[in-house]
């Protein structure tokens, strides 16, 4: 799920999204687990507030890997992907480290994500349970 945010959190001055992985291990009661690792996908151009002149500049506003890999500024993961903090696609743990270095409260961000996941799963619970049974 997503919505556009005018003043997004930036990673190295770029918009990014997160790929998070959740395992729903049971339905009665619901048991769900958020993986510690995931991915961060970054735009390949520094963020600019959207305006009529830059709305079509995909590499500023869209984080899709399939688009950004075509950018001349795309930085593929290095051989040391586990510690790479410069690529256009990074491990989630590396993104957390960079955000913390930039002064962001990573634990607060993680808790907001967990809260959103809880609410999403609770909302889906009747449908998941019905389908499961």
PEVEN-V668228 format. One record per helix or strand of 2 or more residues. SS is the DSSP state (2 for helix, 1 for strand). FROM is the first residue (numbers start at 1). TO is the last residue. If there is no record, write none. Layout:
<<SS,FROM,TO> <SS,FROM,TO>>
This chain:
<<1,16,19> <1,22,27> <1,30,34> <1,39,42> <2,58,61> <2,65,68> <2,81,83> <1,89,91> <2,92,101> <2,106,132>>
